[in-house]
Amino acid sequence: MYKFKFRLNEIRKFKCISQKRLAYLSEISQSHISELERGTQSPTLKTVENLAHALKTHPSDLLEVEDKKH
């Protein structure tokens, strides 16, 4: 989950979405999003899904799950 905080922040800023707007879109409090981006809280799977949906991305993009099929 260490990289989660960086990926969440990176994707959110890339899409020009404020924490407040992301909170509204994901139905997660702005304070919780701030905690996730600072790494003081770890997300649940449902939280990752809600954030991914709000950011119009796949949950694996937030988690940096690599496809090991080479």
Secondary structure as GFF3:
##gff-version 3
##sequence-region A 1 70
A	DSSP	alpha_helix	2	14	.	.	.	ID=ss1
A	DSSP	alpha_helix	19	26	.	.	.	ID=ss2
A	DSSP	alpha_helix	30	38	.	.	.	ID=ss3
A	DSSP	alpha_helix	45	55	.	.	.	ID=ss4
A	DSSP	alpha_helix	59	63	.	.	.	ID=ss5
###
